Amino acid sequence: MRKKIVAGNWKMNLTFPEGIKLINDIIQGSESLSDVQLVIAPPFTYSHEASKILEKTNIGLAAQNCTNNEEGAFTGEISAKMLNSIGVKYVILGHSERRAYYGETDEIVNEKIKLALKYSINPIVCCGEVLPERENNEHFSVVAKQIKGMFYEITPKQVSNIIIAYEPVWAIGTGKTATPKQAQEMHHFIREAIQNSYGHEIANNLSILYGGSCKPSTAKDIFHKSDVDGGLIGGASLNADDFINIANSF
């Protein structure tokens, strides 16, 4: 049975005291949750303290990124090996903002996936199309190309430790909204693409998250679609009540 996962990507928000308060508020609010895996991705600078706070909870700790190099003279970068050493269990890779602002390619993401897996970190791998690609009906081919590139030489056993997040980039911070039907359509397409490469069992057990400006008011309709297994939440994850309410949408 696929895991239901709600992951919060804090991005570059909150001071350290604000972040620690949010973690504690989420812990308190999550006491009634039993069958949903919560994951939070604070900024790197809070991760060590977050790991200690979350140690005796069921909430997973994620990083927002890692480098595609194992170690060495890469000033300012943070490796999967470092993240593993402080208890990080997940890492968000290939996020649309990393692609748009820092020029990350599917090949770079592929290298990061392999290093994350080497150090026992579960990648949350992002894919999705921008507005012109959606309007030109290129969204399926774009996502198929991304998955093919990012999963190059990834084995079936490794795929079992990967989570995919679909980001309709055109629906993030634009005022446009992806309908539950559109979300389901793409999630189903992604699952079929994985099935074609890795077989039915692996595809059926793969968690695919929706990452398009999901809010408490929209989560229920989206999460009830058969191929949607949760969400990668941005702005709404900065409010403990909103984040927990999204998780309760199942």
C-alpha positions in Angstrom: 0.0 0.0 0.0 1.4 3.4 -1.0 2.5 5.8 1.7 0.4 8.9 2.1 2.9 11.8 2.5 2.6 15.5 3.1 5.9 17.3 2.9 6.5 21.0 3.7 9.1 22.9 1.8 9.9 26.0 3.8 12.1 27.5 1.1 14.0 30.6 2.2 11.6 31.6 4.9 11.6 32.0 8.7 14.3 32.9 11.2 15.8 30.2 13.4 13.5 31.0 16.4 10.4 31.1 14.1 11.4 27.8 12.5 11.9 26.0 15.9 8.5 27.3 17.0 6.9 26.0 13.8 8.4 22.6 14.3 7.1 22.3 17.8 3.7 23.5 16.7 3.6 20.9 14.0 4.6 18.2 16.5 1.8 19.2 18.8 -0.7 19.4 16.0 0.2 16.1 14.5 -0.6 13.9 17.5 -3.9 12.9 16.0 -2.4 11.8 12.6 -1.8 8.1 12.3 -1.6 7.1 8.6 0.1 10.1 7.0 3.8 10.6 6.9 4.7 14.2 7.6 8.0 15.6 6.3 9.4 19.0 6.8 12.2 20.7 4.9 13.6 23.7 6.8 16.6 25.7 5.6 20.0 23.9 6.0 21.0 26.1 8.9 18.2 24.7 11.1 18.5 21.1 10.1 20.8 19.9 12.9 18.6 21.3 15.6 15.5 20.1 13.8 16.9 16.6 13.7 17.3 16.6 17.5 13.8 17.9 18.1 12.2 15.4 15.7 14.2 12.4 16.8 11.5 10.9 19.0 8.6 11.8 16.6 7.3 10.2 13.4 7.9 13.4 11.4 10.6 13.1 8.8 13.3 15.6 8.2 14.2 16.7 4.6 16.8 19.0 3.0 15.7 21.3 0.3 18.6 20.3 -2.0 22.1 18.8 -2.0 25.1 18.9 -4.3 25.8 16.5 -7.1 29.4 16.0 -5.7 30.3 13.6 -3.0 32.9 15.9 -1.3 35.7 18.3 -2.1 36.4 21.9 -2.9 32.9 23.1 -3.6 32.5 26.2 -1.6 29.0 26.8 -0.2 27.7 23.3 -1.2 26.2 20.7 1.1 26.6 17.0 0.3 24.3 14.0 0.9 27.0 12.5 3.1 26.8 15.6 5.4 23.0 15.5 5.5 23.0 11.8 6.4 25.4 12.6 9.3 22.8 14.8 11.0 19.8 12.6 10.5 18.2 13.9 7.4 16.1 11.2 5.8 14.7 13.0 2.7 15.9 15.5 0.1 14.0 17.6 -2.4 15.7 17.3 -5.8 15.0 18.9 -9.2 12.6 21.5 -7.8 11.3 24.0 -10.4 13.0 26.9 -8.7 16.4 25.1 -8.8 15.8 24.5 -12.5 14.7 28.1 -13.2 17.1 30.1 -11.1 20.2 27.8 -10.9 20.1 26.1 -14.3 19.8 22.5 -12.9 19.3 19.9 -15.6 17.9 16.4 -15.5 21.4 15.1 -15.7 22.5 17.0 -12.6 19.4 15.8 -10.8 20.2 12.2 -11.8 23.7 12.6 -10.2 22.1 14.0 -7.0 19.6 11.1 -6.8 22.4 8.5 -7.0 24.4 10.2 -4.2 21.3 10.7 -2.0 20.5 7.0 -2.3 24.1 6.0 -1.6 23.8 7.8 1.7 20.4 6.3 2.6 18.4 9.5 1.9 15.1 9.2 0.1 14.9 11.6 -2.8 11.7 13.6 -3.4 12.2 14.1 -7.1 10.3 17.0 -8.8 9.0 17.2 -12.3 6.5 19.4 -14.1 5.9 21.8 -17.0 5.8 25.6 -17.3 2.8 27.6 -18.7 3.9 27.7 -22.4 4.5 23.9 -22.4 1.0 23.3 -20.9 -0.7 25.7 -23.3 1.1 24.0 -26.3 0.0 20.6 -25.1 3.6 19.6 -24.5 3.1 18.8 -20.8 3.2 15.0 -21.1 6.2 14.9 -23.4 8.1 17.4 -21.1 7.4 15.3 -18.0 8.3 12.1 -19.8 11.6 13.6 -20.8 12.4 14.7 -17.3 11.6 11.3 -15.8 13.7 9.6 -18.4 16.7 11.9 -17.7 16.4 11.9 -14.0 16.0 8.2 -13.7 18.9 7.2 -16.0 20.6 4.1 -14.7 18.4 4.1 -11.6 17.7 0.5 -10.7 14.3 -1.0 -9.7 15.5 -1.4 -6.1 16.5 2.2 -6.0 13.2 3.4 -7.4 11.5 1.8 -4.4 13.2 4.5 -2.2 12.2 7.4 -4.4 9.1 9.7 -4.1 8.0 11.8 -7.1 6.5 15.3 -6.8 4.5 16.7 -9.7 4.8 20.5 -9.9 2.5 22.2 -12.4 4.9 25.2 -12.5 2.3 27.3 -14.2 0.0 27.0 -11.2 2.5 28.1 -8.6 2.1 31.7 -7.5 0.4 32.7 -10.7 -3.2 32.8 -9.7 -3.9 29.9 -12.0 -5.0 26.6 -10.5 -4.6 23.0 -11.6 -7.9 21.2 -11.3 -8.1 17.8 -9.4 -8.8 16.3 -12.8 -5.6 17.7 -14.3 -3.6 16.6 -11.2 -4.9 13.1 -11.5 -4.3 13.0 -15.3 -0.6 13.8 -14.8 -0.1 11.6 -11.8 -1.6 8.7 -13.7 0.7 9.4 -16.6 3.7 9.5 -14.3 2.7 6.2 -12.8 2.4 4.6 -16.2 5.8 5.9 -17.2 7.3 4.3 -14.2 5.4 1.1 -14.9 6.7 1.0 -18.4 10.3 1.1 -17.1 10.1 -0.7 -13.8 6.9 -2.8 -13.8 3.5 -2.7 -12.2 4.4 -3.5 -8.6 7.0 -0.8 -8.3 4.8 1.8 -10.0 1.8 0.8 -7.8 3.9 1.3 -4.6 5.4 4.6 -5.7 4.1 7.7 -3.8 3.5 10.6 -6.2 2.8 14.0 -4.5 1.1 17.0 -5.9 3.1 20.2 -5.7 1.0 23.0 -7.1 0.1 25.6 -4.5 -2.0 23.2 -2.4 -4.0 24.7 0.4 -6.4 23.3 3.0 -9.3 24.5 0.9 -8.1 22.5 -2.2 -6.3 19.5 -0.7 -9.3 17.3 -0.1 -10.5 17.2 -3.7 -6.9 16.6 -5.0 -5.9 14.0 -2.4 -9.0 11.9 -3.1 -7.9 11.3 -6.7 -6.6 7.7 -7.1 -3.1 8.4 -8.2 -2.4 11.4 -5.8 -0.6 10.2 -2.7 -0.2 13.5 -0.9 1.5 16.9 -1.4 4.7 18.8 -1.5 3.5 22.0 0.2 5.1 25.4 -0.1 3.6 28.5 1.5 0.9 26.6 3.5 3.6 24.6 5.3 4.7 27.8 7.1 1.5 27.7 9.2 1.2 24.7 11.5 -2.6 24.7 11.4 -2.7 24.9 7.6 -0.1 22.1 7.2 -1.9 19.8 9.6 -5.3 20.5 8.0 -3.8 19.6 4.6 -2.6 16.3 6.1 -6.0 15.7 7.5 -7.5 16.1 4.0 -7.1 12.4 3.4 
